[in-house]
Amino acid sequence: MFRIKICGVTRTEDAAHAVACGADAIGINFFPGSPRFVPEELAREIVGAVGDRAEVVGVFVNESPGTIVALCGRLGIRRVQLHGDEPPGDASRIPLWRMKAVHADRTPDLPALLAYPCEAFLFDAGGKGDYGGTGRELAWGELGERFPGVAGVRGPGGARKPWLLAGGLTPSNVERAILAARPFGVDVASGVESSTGRKDPAKVKTFIERAKAGFRVAET
């Protein structure tokens, strides 16, 4: 399981830089409605730039299981992020590692979340008509209380699966967010950009450094 994911990568040089700085995973967005959408041929180049140095996660929104499996098969992607309103039946038909996005602005259906067929969760701010990338901060310290068994510290009485924190993270707040929420990992897109879809090298480097520092403190 990865700890630091740089998502919404649209350029090979951004992927290579993030991995060189210590990112554990790169996210490629295959949602046509996103300003960070990446077509298949460019995605193949990004996957090649990452190689075996980090994980590549394909991000999908309400896509059919058959389309997801076929595209990931062609590109050699083994992990997917389901960032829409995918029903459990669709998720169960995807024979890949799955991370389900939880839109934290909604009232949780905890039994449904706990039963969802996935290997990990990702918490994002969400919003009406939005599927990630909003840049809004979450109330980090409240997630464990609002989503018992899904968020919070892993272990007895806490989160049952790994989960990532997203939503409004930046180099300046990621350490505080990690200490407040105690996630397994963090995910950032707009918080390390110079413009939409274009990563800022200095911000990426600083974010990764500070995220690692936050995890070191959280584990002491």
Residue pairs with C-beta under 8 A, 6 or more apart in sequence:
1 120
1 162
1 184
1 185
2 24
2 25
2 54
2 55
2 185
3 24
3 184
3 185
3 186
3 211
3 215
4 22
4 23
4 24
4 25
4 185
4 186
4 207
4 208
4 211
4 212
5 23
5 24
5 25
5 26
5 27
5 57
5 164
5 185
5 186
5 187
5 188
6 14
6 15
6 18
6 23
6 25
6 26
6 27
6 188
6 189
6 192
6 199
6 204
6 207
6 208
7 26
7 27
7 29
7 57
7 59
7 132
7 166
7 187
7 188
7 189
8 27
8 29
8 34
8 36
8 59
8 133
8 189
8 190
8 193
8 197
9 15
9 18
9 26
9 27
9 28
9 36
9 38
9 46
9 199
10 29
10 36
10 38
10 42
10 46
10 197
10 198
11 46
11 197
11 198
11 199
12 45
12 46
12 48
12 49
13 49
14 198
14 199
14 204
15 26
15 46
15 49
15 50
16 49
16 50
17 199
17 201
17 204
17 205
18 26
18 54
18 199
18 204
18 208
19 26
19 49
19 50
19 53
19 54
21 204
21 205
21 208
21 209
22 208
22 209
22 212
23 54
23 204
23 208
24 54
24 55
24 185
25 54
25 55
25 56
25 57
25 79
26 46
26 50
26 54
26 55
26 56
26 57
27 56
27 57
27 58
27 59
27 81
27 187
27 189
28 38
28 43
28 46
28 47
28 56
28 57
28 58
28 59
28 77
29 36
29 37
29 38
29 59
30 37
30 38
30 43
30 58
30 59
30 60
30 63
30 71
31 37
31 59
31 60
31 61
31 63
31 83
31 84
31 131
33 61
33 131
34 61
34 131
34 132
34 133
35 133
35 196
35 197
36 133
36 189
36 196
36 197
38 46
40 71
40 74
40 75
43 58
43 75
44 74
44 75
46 56
47 56
47 75
47 76
47 77
50 56
55 78
55 79
56 75
56 77
56 78
56 79
57 77
57 79
57 80
57 81
57 99
58 68
58 71
58 72
58 75
58 77
58 79
58 80
58 81
59 80
59 81
59 83
59 132
60 68
60 80
60 81
60 82
60 83
60 84
60 86
61 83
61 84
61 131
62 84
62 85
62 86
63 84
64 90
65 90
65 91
65 93
65 94
68 80
68 94
68 96
69 94
69 95
69 96
71 77
72 78
72 80
72 96
77 96
78 96
78 97
79 96
79 97
79 98
79 99
80 94
80 96
80 97
80 98
80 99
81 98
81 99
81 100
81 101
81 122
82 91
82 94
82 98
82 99
82 100
82 101
82 118
83 101
83 122
83 124
83 131
83 132
84 101
84 131
86 100
88 112
88 115
88 116
88 117
91 98
91 100
91 116
91 117
91 118
92 117
97 119
97 120
98 117
98 118
98 119
98 120
99 118
99 119
99 120
99 121
99 122
99 164
100 113
100 116
100 118
100 120
100 121
100 122
101 121
101 122
101 123
101 124
101 131
101 132
102 108
102 113
102 121
102 122
102 123
102 124
102 147
102 150
103 124
103 125
103 126
103 127
104 123
104 124
104 125
104 126
104 138
104 139
104 143
104 146
104 147
104 167
105 125
105 126
105 127
106 126
108 146
108 147
108 150
110 147
110 148
110 149
110 150
113 121
113 147
113 150
114 149
114 150
114 160
118 161
119 161
119 162
120 161
120 162
120 163
120 164
120 184
121 150
121 151
121 161
121 162
121 163
121 164
122 163
122 164
122 165
122 166
122 187
123 138
123 143
123 147
123 151
123 163
123 164
123 165
123 166
123 167
123 183
124 132
124 134
124 138
124 166
124 167
124 187
125 134
125 136
125 137
125 138
125 166
125 167
125 168
126 132
126 134
126 167
127 134
127 136
132 166
132 189
133 189
133 190
134 167
134 168
134 190
135 167
135 168
135 190
135 191
136 167
136 168
137 167
137 168
137 169
137 173
138 165
138 167
138 168
138 181
140 165
140 176
140 177
140 180
140 181
141 180
141 181
143 151
143 152
143 165
143 181
144 151
144 152
144 153
144 158
144 159
144 181
144 182
145 152
149 158
149 159
149 160
150 159
150 160
150 161
150 163
151 159
151 163
151 181
151 183
152 158
152 159
152 182
153 159
153 182
154 160
154 161
154 162
154 184
159 184
162 184
162 185
163 183
163 184
163 185
164 183
164 184
164 185
164 186
164 187
165 177
165 178
165 181
165 183
165 185
165 186
165 187
166 186
166 187
166 188
166 189
168 191
169 177
169 186
169 187
169 188
169 191
169 207
170 188
170 191
170 192
170 203
170 207
171 191
171 192
171 203
171 206
171 207
171 210
174 186
174 188
174 207
174 210
174 211
174 214
175 210
175 211
175 213
175 214
175 217
176 214
177 183
177 186
177 214
178 186
178 211
178 214
178 215
178 217
178 218
179 214
179 217
179 218
182 218
186 211
188 207
190 196
191 203
191 207
192 199
192 200
192 203
192 204
192 207
193 199
193 200
193 203
194 200
194 203
